[in-house]
């Protein structure tokens, strides 16, 4: 009985603490993270652009949800979105050419890079879309274009959605999928 009570006390304080940390994150009201913010916020993750030819390229499509219909479409839960782009290479920089956010209708909502940036090996950058920014809607997505000077471990791209409706709180992850052209063999 004592163990159950202690566990209940720990979990009762754990979730409000996480929620308080998430709410304390500074963001402009109603809009996604400013484009200039990536270069400044993540300067420790960035390195100089490679001078060699960018021989390897790729792209990721990441489905995200700034809103989700609930209760048979009668209510809507809004979510914050944190897009994380990880350079999984231990030795090579990863060049990010584009980070673009699109709405349900396929219209670009925001472009997050003014110019390409290079991530250090094993470094990460993030893009944050606050709960109050519902411009993306229920079918929002990101596209990330990347490049490297040679053979490289494929980047890891994920999005974390956090939000709630009433007293219920939800969090889930969406993994990026490499964009590949599919057709006849």
C-alpha positions as CSV (number, residue, x, y, z in Angstrom):
1,X,0.0,0.0,0.0
2,X,2.8,2.4,0.9
3,X,4.7,1.6,-2.4
4,X,1.5,2.3,-4.4
5,X,1.0,5.6,-2.6
6,X,4.7,6.7,-3.2
7,X,4.4,5.8,-6.9
8,X,1.2,7.8,-7.2
9,X,2.8,10.8,-5.5
10,X,5.8,10.7,-7.9
11,X,3.7,10.4,-11.0
12,X,1.3,13.1,-9.8
13,X,4.2,15.6,-9.7
14,X,6.1,14.3,-12.7
15,X,3.5,15.2,-15.4
16,X,2.9,18.8,-14.2
17,X,6.7,19.3,-14.0
18,X,7.0,18.2,-17.7
19,X,4.1,20.4,-18.7
20,X,5.5,23.4,-16.9
21,X,8.9,22.9,-18.7
22,X,7.1,22.7,-22.1
23,X,5.0,25.8,-21.4
24,X,8.1,27.8,-20.2
25,X,9.8,27.5,-23.7
26,X,10.0,30.9,-25.2
27,X,8.1,31.3,-28.5
28,X,6.4,34.1,-30.4
29,X,2.6,34.0,-29.7
30,X,0.6,32.4,-32.5
31,X,3.4,31.8,-34.9
32,X,6.1,29.3,-35.6
33,X,9.7,29.8,-34.7
34,X,11.3,32.7,-36.6
35,X,13.5,31.7,-39.6
36,X,16.5,33.6,-38.3
37,X,16.2,31.8,-35.0
38,X,17.7,28.5,-36.2
39,X,21.1,30.1,-37.0
40,X,21.2,31.9,-33.7
41,X,19.6,29.4,-31.4
42,X,21.6,26.4,-32.7
43,X,24.9,28.1,-33.4
44,X,26.6,25.5,-31.2
45,X,25.3,22.7,-33.5
46,X,26.5,24.4,-36.7
47,X,29.8,24.4,-38.5
48,X,31.3,26.1,-41.6
49,X,29.8,25.1,-45.0
50,X,31.9,22.5,-46.7
51,X,34.0,23.8,-49.7
52,X,33.8,20.4,-51.5
53,X,31.1,19.5,-54.0
54,X,27.9,18.3,-52.3
55,X,27.8,14.9,-54.1
56,X,25.1,13.2,-52.0
57,X,21.6,14.6,-51.6
58,X,18.3,13.5,-50.1
59,X,15.0,14.7,-48.7
60,X,12.6,13.7,-45.9
61,X,8.8,14.1,-45.7
62,X,7.6,14.4,-42.1
63,X,3.8,14.3,-41.4
64,X,2.9,16.4,-38.4
65,X,-0.4,17.4,-36.8
66,X,-0.9,20.9,-35.4
67,X,-4.5,19.9,-34.9
68,X,-6.4,16.6,-34.6
69,X,-10.1,16.1,-34.8
70,X,-11.6,14.3,-31.9
71,X,-15.0,13.1,-30.7
72,X,-16.2,12.2,-34.2
73,X,-15.2,15.6,-35.5
74,X,-17.1,17.6,-32.8
75,X,-13.9,18.9,-31.1
76,X,-10.3,19.6,-31.9
77,X,-7.1,19.2,-30.0
78,X,-4.3,21.5,-30.9
79,X,-0.7,20.4,-30.6
80,X,2.7,22.0,-30.4
81,X,5.2,20.5,-32.9
82,X,8.9,20.1,-32.4
83,X,10.8,19.0,-35.5
84,X,14.2,17.6,-34.7
85,X,16.9,17.0,-37.4
86,X,19.8,14.9,-36.2
87,X,23.1,14.5,-38.0
88,X,23.7,10.8,-37.4
89,X,27.2,10.9,-38.9
90,X,30.2,10.7,-36.5
91,X,32.6,12.2,-39.1
92,X,30.9,14.4,-41.8
93,X,28.9,17.6,-41.6
94,X,25.3,17.4,-42.8
95,X,24.1,20.3,-45.0
96,X,20.5,21.4,-44.6
97,X,19.3,23.1,-47.8
98,X,15.6,23.5,-46.9
99,X,13.3,23.2,-44.0
100,X,9.7,24.0,-45.2
101,X,6.4,23.7,-43.3
102,X,3.2,23.0,-45.4
103,X,-0.5,23.0,-44.4
104,X,-3.2,20.4,-45.1
105,X,-3.8,21.9,-48.6
106,X,-0.1,21.7,-49.6
107,X,0.5,25.4,-49.3
108,X,3.9,26.4,-47.8
109,X,3.2,28.1,-44.4
110,X,6.8,28.8,-43.4
111,X,10.4,28.4,-44.7
112,X,12.9,28.1,-41.9
113,X,16.2,28.6,-43.7
114,X,17.4,31.8,-45.4
115,X,20.5,30.0,-46.7
116,X,21.8,26.4,-46.3
117,X,23.5,25.5,-42.9
118,X,25.9,22.7,-42.0
119,X,25.4,20.6,-38.9
120,X,28.4,19.3,-37.0
121,X,28.7,15.5,-36.7
122,X,26.2,14.1,-34.1
123,X,24.5,17.5,-33.7
124,X,20.9,18.4,-33.8
125,X,18.7,21.4,-34.6
126,X,15.0,21.9,-33.9
127,X,12.0,23.8,-35.3
128,X,9.2,24.6,-32.9
129,X,5.6,25.4,-33.8
130,X,3.6,26.4,-30.7
131,X,0.1,25.0,-29.9
132,X,-1.4,28.4,-30.7
133,X,-0.2,28.2,-34.4
134,X,-2.8,26.0,-36.1
135,X,-2.0,27.2,-39.6
136,X,-0.8,23.7,-40.6
137,X,-4.0,22.0,-39.7
138,X,-4.7,18.3,-39.4
139,X,-2.6,17.3,-42.4
140,X,0.5,19.5,-41.9
141,X,3.9,18.4,-42.9
142,X,7.6,19.4,-43.2
143,X,10.0,18.7,-46.0
144,X,13.7,18.7,-45.2
145,X,16.3,18.7,-48.1
146,X,19.8,17.7,-47.1
147,X,23.2,17.1,-48.7
148,X,26.8,16.0,-47.9
149,X,30.2,15.9,-49.6
150,X,30.3,12.1,-49.7
151,X,29.0,8.9,-48.2
152,X,27.2,9.7,-45.0
153,X,24.9,8.1,-42.5
154,X,21.3,9.0,-43.3
155,X,20.0,11.8,-41.0
156,X,17.3,11.1,-38.4
157,X,14.3,13.4,-38.7
158,X,11.4,13.2,-36.2
159,X,8.6,15.4,-35.0
160,X,7.1,15.4,-31.4
161,X,3.5,16.6,-31.0
162,X,2.3,17.6,-27.5
163,X,-1.2,18.8,-26.6
164,X,-4.4,18.2,-24.9
165,X,-8.1,18.4,-24.8
166,X,-9.9,19.0,-21.5
167,X,-8.0,17.1,-18.8
168,X,-6.5,14.7,-21.3
169,X,-2.9,15.3,-22.5
170,X,-1.4,13.6,-25.5
171,X,2.1,13.2,-27.0
172,X,3.2,11.3,-30.0
173,X,6.1,11.1,-32.5
174,X,6.0,11.1,-36.3
175,X,9.2,9.8,-38.1
176,X,10.4,11.3,-41.3
177,X,10.3,9.2,-44.4
178,X,12.9,9.5,-47.2
179,X,11.4,10.9,-50.3
180,X,12.0,8.6,-53.2
181,X,10.7,8.6,-56.7
182,X,8.6,5.5,-57.4
183,X,7.6,4.3,-60.8
184,X,8.0,1.5,-63.4
185,X,10.8,-1.0,-63.1
